[in-house]
Amino acid sequence: MDLPPATLRLDGLVGALAFVAGTPRKCDDPRPPGGPGWDWLHYDIAHSGARAAIEAEAGFPPFILRLLVGPEETPRIVTDGRAVAGVLPSFIRSTGPDVYKIAWWRFAMLPDRIITCRRHPVRVLTAVWDGIGAGHVPDGPVALLDAAIAEFAREARRRVATLDEELDLAEDALLDRHGAADLGGLGTRLGQARREVTTIKRALTPLARLLAADAEELPAWTMRASHETAHSAVVGTLDDIGALHDRARSLQDELAARQADETNRRLYIVSIVTTVVMPAALLTGFFGMNTGGLPWQSHGLGTVYATTLCVLAMLGTFIVLRWKRLL
């Protein structure tokens, strides 16, 4: 079954689907409340006409309608005992497949109607829409919401897997002893991976708490569908994120240790060179004084003698360092 693509109307309605007897159909106007089946309305609240259209929705309390069009960007689910609404995360749908920026979308639902809205196109709602077109039809608003949450968790898990592969490359470079001195870019790569995985974790952690909340807080009709798929997807992704975060931190600790060793090695070399050259520098300074009576001043081989003395002083210093096992 193929659904027509969604089109934006003057009231900001991106798409509307009516589900009757398990069969979805695209409709220009929402299904009348109280009729058979259920419907899904999706708005673009960046559109100037969307606010008026949403606030005119019958059956929802005013505070829920305000949540739909408000600026709230904290994951939450609220209810008045009859309707349920909330703010949930998703990745922005963009032209770049590797762009993973978090955006927020809102929903409000009754047993026979769910309204979703967003300011930026989000991947989860597009995936659910495409899934319905492919024949994966949810049996109600709660199932549609669970499918969207599970889709976000799966996308986050795929992104975490990609970041884990990037850490493999960073680890190979870190453990390559031939490139011990070339560690400049690894810290940036590890920091970017940790920052991105932390952003994903901050979006998923409230979802895990919301899905694990007591059933008494939500209306009874929301318990008709099992939330196990969405909850297990979120928890599994959080486990992967925890493992990746620990691995990135361990690699950063290893990188810091390697950089400290490299710094110490370079300082050691500089110290040795300075110590060996120091006697020669003192002798050179001595013979460079513009005073009378300097040795070999008038001798034809004075420069050769002074140079030989400098070399012998450096060699003697080197022998002493070896004798004291400082080299």
C-alpha positions as CSV (number, residue, x, y, z in Angstrom):
1,M,0.0,0.0,0.0
2,D,1.4,3.4,-1.0
3,L,0.3,6.6,0.8
4,P,0.4,9.9,-1.1
5,P,3.2,12.2,0.1
6,A,2.3,14.7,2.7
7,T,1.6,18.3,1.6
8,L,1.5,21.5,3.7
9,R,-1.8,23.2,3.8
10,L,-2.6,26.8,4.7
11,D,-3.4,25.8,8.3
12,G,0.0,24.1,8.7
13,L,-1.4,20.5,8.5
14,V,1.4,18.4,6.9
15,G,-0.7,15.3,6.7
16,A,-3.8,13.6,8.1
17,L,-4.5,9.9,8.1
18,A,-7.8,8.2,9.1
19,F,-7.6,4.5,10.2
20,V,-10.8,2.6,9.9
21,A,-10.9,-1.1,10.3
22,G,-7.1,-1.1,10.2
23,T,-6.9,0.6,6.8
24,P,-5.3,4.0,6.6
25,R,-6.4,6.6,4.1
26,K,-5.2,10.1,3.5
27,C,-7.8,12.7,4.2
28,D,-7.9,16.5,3.9
29,D,-10.0,16.9,7.0
30,P,-9.8,14.9,10.3
31,R,-12.2,12.1,11.0
32,P,-15.2,13.3,13.1
33,P,-14.7,12.5,16.8
34,G,-16.7,9.6,18.0
35,G,-16.7,7.8,14.7
36,P,-15.2,4.4,14.0
37,G,-11.4,4.0,14.0
38,W,-8.9,6.7,14.9
39,D,-6.8,9.4,13.1
40,W,-3.4,11.0,13.1
41,L,-3.0,14.7,12.4
42,H,0.5,16.1,11.9
43,Y,1.2,19.9,11.9
44,D,4.2,22.1,11.1
45,I,4.0,24.6,14.0
46,A,6.5,26.8,12.3
47,H,3.6,27.7,9.9
48,S,1.8,30.8,10.9
49,G,-1.6,29.2,10.6
50,A,-0.8,26.1,12.7
51,R,-1.4,27.6,16.1
52,A,-5.0,28.7,15.4
53,A,-5.7,25.3,13.8
54,I,-4.3,23.4,16.8
55,E,-6.0,25.6,19.4
56,A,-9.3,24.9,17.7
57,E,-9.0,21.2,18.2
58,A,-12.0,19.9,20.2
59,G,-11.7,17.3,23.0
60,F,-8.3,18.4,24.3
61,P,-7.9,20.6,27.4
62,P,-6.3,24.0,26.9
63,F,-3.1,23.3,28.8
64,I,-2.3,20.4,26.4
65,L,-3.0,22.5,23.3
66,R,-0.6,25.1,24.8
67,L,2.0,22.4,25.2
68,L,1.7,21.5,21.5
69,V,2.5,25.0,20.3
70,G,4.8,26.1,23.1
71,P,8.5,26.4,23.2
72,E,9.1,23.6,25.6
73,E,12.1,21.4,24.8
74,T,12.4,19.2,27.8
75,P,11.3,15.5,27.4
76,R,8.0,15.1,29.4
77,I,4.6,13.4,29.3
78,V,1.6,15.0,31.0
79,T,-2.0,14.0,31.5
80,D,-5.2,15.2,32.9
81,G,-6.5,11.7,33.4
82,R,-8.2,11.6,30.0
83,A,-5.8,13.0,27.4
84,V,-2.0,12.5,27.2
85,A,0.5,14.9,25.8
86,G,4.3,15.3,25.8
87,V,7.5,16.5,24.2
88,L,9.9,13.9,22.7
89,P,13.3,13.9,21.0
90,S,14.2,12.9,17.5
91,F,17.0,13.4,15.0
92,I,16.4,16.2,12.4
93,R,15.7,14.9,8.9
94,S,18.2,16.6,6.7
95,T,19.9,16.1,3.3
96,G,23.1,14.8,5.0
97,P,22.8,11.2,6.2
98,D,25.5,11.8,8.7
99,V,23.9,14.8,10.4
100,Y,22.6,13.8,13.8
101,K,21.2,16.9,15.4
102,I,18.5,16.5,18.1
103,A,15.2,18.2,17.6
104,W,11.9,18.1,19.6
105,W,8.5,17.2,18.5
106,R,5.2,17.2,20.5
107,F,2.2,15.0,20.6
108,A,-1.3,15.0,22.2
109,M,-3.6,12.0,22.1
110,L,-7.0,10.6,23.0
111,P,-8.1,7.0,22.5
112,D,-9.2,7.8,18.9
113,R,-6.9,10.7,17.9
114,I,-3.2,11.7,18.0
115,I,-1.9,15.1,17.0
116,T,1.8,15.5,16.4
117,C,3.7,18.7,15.5
118,R,7.2,19.9,15.0
119,R,9.2,22.9,14.0
120,H,11.8,21.0,12.0
121,P,11.3,17.8,9.9
122,V,12.2,14.9,12.2
123,R,13.2,11.4,11.2
124,V,11.0,9.3,13.5
125,L,7.7,10.7,12.2
126,T,8.9,10.3,8.6
127,A,9.9,6.7,9.4
128,V,6.5,6.0,11.0
129,W,4.6,7.5,8.0
130,D,6.7,5.5,5.5
131,G,6.2,2.4,7.6
132,I,2.4,2.8,7.4
133,G,2.7,3.2,3.7
134,A,4.6,-0.1,3.6
135,G,1.9,-1.9,5.6
136,H,3.1,-1.6,9.2
137,V,-0.1,0.0,10.5
138,P,-0.3,0.7,14.3
139,D,-3.5,-0.3,16.0
140,G,-4.0,3.0,17.8
141,P,-2.4,6.2,18.9
142,V,-0.5,4.6,21.7
143,A,1.1,2.0,19.3
144,L,2.0,4.8,17.0
145,L,3.7,6.7,19.8
146,D,5.6,3.6,20.9
147,A,6.7,3.0,17.3
148,A,8.1,6.6,17.1
149,I,10.0,6.2,20.4
150,A,11.4,2.8,19.4
151,E,12.5,4.2,16.0
152,F,14.4,7.0,17.7
153,A,16.1,4.5,20.0
154,R,17.1,2.4,17.0
155,E,18.5,5.4,15.1
156,A,20.4,6.4,18.2
157,R,21.8,2.9,18.4
158,R,22.9,2.9,14.8
159,R,24.7,6.2,15.4
160,V,26.3,4.8,18.5
161,A,27.6,1.9,16.5
162,T,29.1,4.3,13.9
163,L,30.8,6.2,16.7
164,D,32.1,2.9,18.1
165,E,33.7,2.2,14.7
166,E,35.3,5.6,14.8
167,L,36.8,4.8,18.2
168,D,38.2,1.6,16.7
169,L,40.2,3.7,14.2
170,A,41.3,6.1,17.0
171,E,42.4,3.1,19.2
172,D,44.4,1.6,16.3
173,A,46.2,4.9,15.8
174,L,46.8,5.3,19.5
175,L,48.3,1.8,19.9
176,D,50.5,2.2,16.8
177,R,53.9,2.7,18.4
178,H,55.3,3.9,15.0
179,G,53.1,7.0,15.3
180,A,53.7,7.7,18.9
181,A,54.6,11.3,18.3
182,D,51.6,12.1,16.0
183,L,48.7,12.2,18.5
184,G,47.5,15.7,17.9
185,G,44.1,14.9,16.2
186,L,43.1,11.9,18.4
187,G,42.1,14.1,21.3
188,T,39.7,16.1,19.1
189,R,38.2,12.9,17.7
190,L,37.7,11.4,21.1
191,G,36.2,14.6,22.5
192,Q,33.7,14.9,19.6
193,A,32.6,11.3,20.1
194,R,32.1,11.8,23.8
195,R,30.2,15.0,23.3
196,E,27.8,13.5,20.7
197,V,27.2,10.4,22.7
198,T,26.5,12.5,25.8
199,T,23.9,14.6,23.8
200,I,22.1,11.4,22.7
201,K,22.2,10.1,26.3
202,R,20.6,13.3,27.6
203,A,17.7,12.8,25.2
204,L,17.2,9.1,25.9
205,T,17.6,9.0,29.7
206,P,14.3,10.9,30.4
207,L,12.5,8.6,27.9
208,A,13.6,5.5,29.9
209,R,12.3,7.2,33.1
210,L,9.0,8.1,31.4
211,L,8.4,4.6,30.0
212,A,9.2,3.1,33.4
213,A,6.8,5.4,35.2
214,D,3.9,4.0,37.2
215,A,0.9,3.0,35.2
216,E,-1.3,4.8,37.7
217,E,-0.1,8.2,36.3
218,L,-1.6,7.5,32.8
219,P,-5.2,6.8,31.7
220,A,-6.2,3.2,31.6
221,W,-6.6,3.2,27.8
222,T,-2.9,3.8,27.3
223,M,-2.2,0.5,29.0
224,R,-4.0,-1.5,26.3
225,A,-0.8,-1.7,24.3
226,S,2.5,-3.1,25.5
227,H,5.3,-0.5,25.8
228,E,7.9,-3.3,26.0
229,T,9.3,-2.7,22.5
230,A,9.9,1.0,23.0
231,H,11.2,0.5,26.6
232,S,13.6,-2.3,25.7
233,A,14.9,-0.3,22.6
234,V,15.6,2.7,24.8
235,V,17.3,0.7,27.6
236,G,19.4,-1.3,25.1
237,T,20.6,1.9,23.5
238,L,21.5,3.4,26.9
239,D,23.5,0.3,27.7
240,D,25.4,0.7,24.4
241,I,25.9,4.4,25.2
242,G,27.3,3.6,28.6
243,A,29.8,1.1,27.2
244,L,30.9,3.6,24.4
245,H,31.2,6.4,26.9
246,D,33.5,4.3,29.2
247,R,35.5,3.2,26.2
248,A,36.0,6.8,25.0
249,R,37.0,7.9,28.5
250,S,39.5,5.0,28.7
251,L,41.0,6.0,25.4
252,Q,41.3,9.6,26.5
253,D,43.1,8.5,29.6
254,E,45.5,6.3,27.5
255,L,46.0,9.2,25.2
256,A,46.8,11.5,28.1
257,A,49.3,9.0,29.4
258,R,50.9,8.6,26.0
259,Q,51.2,12.3,25.5
260,A,52.7,12.7,29.0
261,D,55.3,10.0,28.1
262,E,56.1,11.7,24.8
263,T,56.5,15.0,26.6
264,N,58.8,13.5,29.2
265,R,60.8,11.8,26.5
266,R,61.3,15.1,24.7
267,L,62.2,16.9,27.9
268,Y,64.7,14.2,28.7
269,I,66.4,14.6,25.3
270,V,66.5,18.3,25.7
271,S,68.0,18.0,29.2
272,I,70.7,15.5,28.0
273,V,71.7,17.7,25.1
274,T,71.8,20.8,27.3
275,T,73.9,19.0,29.9
276,V,76.4,17.7,27.3
277,V,76.8,21.0,25.5
278,M,77.0,23.1,28.7
279,P,80.8,22.6,29.3
280,A,81.5,23.5,25.7
281,A,79.3,26.6,26.0
282,L,81.2,27.7,29.1
283,L,84.6,27.2,27.4
284,T,83.4,29.1,24.4
285,G,82.2,31.9,26.6
286,F,85.6,31.9,28.4
287,F,87.6,32.1,25.1
288,G,85.3,34.7,23.8
289,M,86.2,37.3,26.5
290,N,88.0,40.4,25.2
291,T,90.6,40.4,27.9
292,G,94.3,40.0,27.8
293,G,96.3,36.9,28.7
294,L,93.9,34.3,27.2
295,P,95.5,30.9,26.5
296,W,96.7,30.3,22.9
297,Q,95.7,33.9,21.9
298,S,98.8,34.3,19.8
299,H,99.3,30.7,19.0
300,G,98.8,29.6,15.3
301,L,96.8,26.6,16.4
302,G,94.9,28.3,19.2
303,T,91.5,27.7,17.6
304,V,92.3,24.0,17.1
305,Y,93.3,23.7,20.7
306,A,90.2,25.5,22.0
307,T,87.9,23.4,19.8
308,T,89.6,20.2,21.0
309,L,89.1,21.3,24.6
310,C,85.4,21.9,24.0
311,V,85.0,18.4,22.4
312,L,86.9,16.8,25.3
313,A,84.7,18.6,27.8
314,M,81.6,17.4,26.0
315,L,83.0,13.8,25.8
316,G,83.9,13.9,29.5
317,T,80.4,15.0,30.5
318,F,78.9,12.3,28.4
319,I,81.1,9.7,30.1
320,V,80.1,10.9,33.5
321,L,76.4,10.7,32.6
322,R,76.9,7.2,31.4
323,W,78.8,6.3,34.5
324,K,76.0,7.7,36.7
325,R,73.5,5.8,34.5
326,L,71.7,8.9,33.6
327,L,71.8,7.9,30.0
